[in-house]
Amino acid sequence: MIQGTSAVAIEEDIEEEPSSASHHRILALSVTGGFLDGLRLDFEDGLNCIIGGRGTGKTTVLEFIRFLLSSDDPQERSKANKEVVDENLRSGKVVLDIETQGGVPYRIERSIGEAAALFNARGEPQAASLNRSRLFKADIYGQNKIEEIARNARFQLQLIDRFAETEIRQTQEEIERTKHGLRQKIDENERNENALRECEHAVAELEGINLKLEESKPSGSPEADALALAEKAKSLRSREGASIQTLRDAVKNVEVQAGQWKQHVVGKCHNVIDEFMLRGENGAFLSEIQKEISAFLQSFETLEHQAAALSQETDNALLGIAQRLAQVHALQDQAYRDLAARVQQQSTQVRERQGLQRRQNELLAQEKERIQRLETRKNLAQDISDFSCRLSDLRDKRYEARRTVATELSTKLAPTIRVSVTQAEDKSLYETELRDMLKGSGVRYNTIIPRIVTSVCPGDLARFVRTGDVDALERQAETGKDQAQKIISHIQQHVDNIAKLETMEIDDLPRIELKDGAEYKNSAQLSTGQRCTVILPILLLQDARPLLIDQPEDNLDNAFVYDTVVRSVREAKGSRQLIFVTHNPNIPVLGDAERVFVLSSDGQQAKLGNSGNVDAVKDKIEYLLEGGADAFRERMKRYGH
């Protein structure tokens, strides 16, 4: 959300009645308590202007609306909004009546320190989250925020996104889900690689063990040959016994885990609903919930007993088989010992071979795991590739939506304003993150990092780091081998760096330009007035949301206000609601405002003096915005009219 703007959308289960309304509307604002106590503003569709002297609460009206439509979390409110609301509302309450694009009315009420309460047309409270839903939205721009948009590429991108909001929001949600899935696969791959390295380190010993067993193989007599075969059989018996024990442990663990799981669930559900709740006015609902939870826990206990019984039954069966096998093993081991005793001269060699065979069995298990983890590596590599491709496709889709918006804006605002978007060009976050990753690495920041950022995308850098491909980094970024080695080694020290790089966002870079003479100039390079000149016409384009601006004429000359702002207002107000705080008479008068509110104050309390269309309050407009009839006539005389 662009700083200085608010948006709300209301989730509602009620099916909306068909309506001819084409856009959202703010119907009325009412205030009880504080500086604006007793104030009620009934807004019209079209252009609404709030005028008055300094300190009469004009800006406060907009900030109260922002307060009503903003997040329920006080930590997420802007400092400026909090200061204005806290100072001017105090212990009071504000109420906002709205009508959605579908023609359904709602009322929102809020006091400081409380979440906004939502009511339907019948006055029934609605269980809806204002800041998470999307049924109603309003754009609110405070003073100087329009200029900030012109200076800040991120704000400009958010402004462009507003014109393809649904498509880009859905795409962005899918991007976030894909990034989450990619991070999970990267973490899983890291764990697999660590385990694989351990297996490979252990299995490296297997070839030597096999060689020693071959060299120490008993030979020279029929009994020696028989002993060699008996040794292999004994080794196999050892593996048989270990396998059965592993399976028994796994089966018995089901009973343990089922008990722990039950304790965890019971602990979470225990005493959540207490006696005070049950005796309260909503006790019937809480009692119903408690019954459902009790039934759930009873069923859960039954499942635990079933799991425990199944675990015990299976373990008993395995134990019986293991005991029968152990008897057979005992006879076979005795035969082996008798044979070994007959080959007494080879007893030392026999003990050595027994130790080697035990180690061989351990390493064969590691080799089996290594093969499985190699297959897992292959599958994870494919998963990571699929997620990365999906992420790239989604970012392409988002860029295409933005590019389409930019083209349409340029067409509508030509030839004065030109809008464009370059894909994946805003690398400021990439550079910042890379600097953080390479702190303490000894790398020359000012020369190396810009080179990497320019020539190596984050995904490629992640791949170079993951595979230790120093040569690829040196070649692509022209870093030199020593610097490339330092970079890769340092980034590898923190396991989350690869995931950061794999999912890092290189955002699209917008460019909003104003035609100045024969050439176009980037909005960030313009004067303060020109910045407002280039952004304001975009804000005034057709939209379903009410547009609220505090002094849109700030930093603009009257010629531009008349030639551009007034013309844009007259075009926009037929298809959206506009609410402006203004000190410029051109906006309400030449914009033919449907409603003008005149606020006044005695320093302690603000109040609504007059309201109506331009003709009804023209004397107040003339006095407050023109300086009075005498001043107006004097200017006319000086101009020769």
Secondary structure, 3 states (H helix, E strand, C coil): CCCCCCCCCCCCCCCCCCCCCCCCEEEEEEEECCCCCCCEEECCCCEEEEEECCCCCHHHHHHHHHHHHCCCCHHHCCHHHHHHHHHHHCCCEEEEEEECCCCCEEEEEECCCCCCEEECCCCCEECCCCCCCCCCCCEEECCCHHHHHHHCHHHHHHHHHHHHHHHHHHHHHHHHHHHHHHHHHHHHHHHHHHHHHHHHHHHCCHHHHHHHHHHCCCCCCHHHHHHHHHHHHHHHHHHHHHHHHHHHHHHHHHHHHHHHHHHHHHHHHCCCCCHHHHHCCCHHHHHHHHHHHHHHHHHHHHHHHHHHHHHHHHHHHHHHHHHHHHHHHHHHHHHHHHHHHHCHHHHHHHHHHHHHHHHHHHHHHHHHHHHHHHHHHHHHHHHHHHHHHHHHHHHHHHHHHHHHHHHHHHHHHCCCEEEEEEEEEECHHHHHHHHHHCCCCCCCHHHHHHHHHHHCCHHHHHHHHHHCCHHHHHHHHCCCHHHHHHHHHHHHCCCHHHHHHHHCCCEEEEEEEEEECCEEEEHHHCCHHHHHHHHHHHHCCCCCCCEEEECCCCCCCHHHHHHHHHHHHHHHCCCCCEEEECCCCHHHHHCCCCEEEEEEECCCCEEEEEEECCCCCHHHHHHHHHCCHHHHHHHHHHHCC
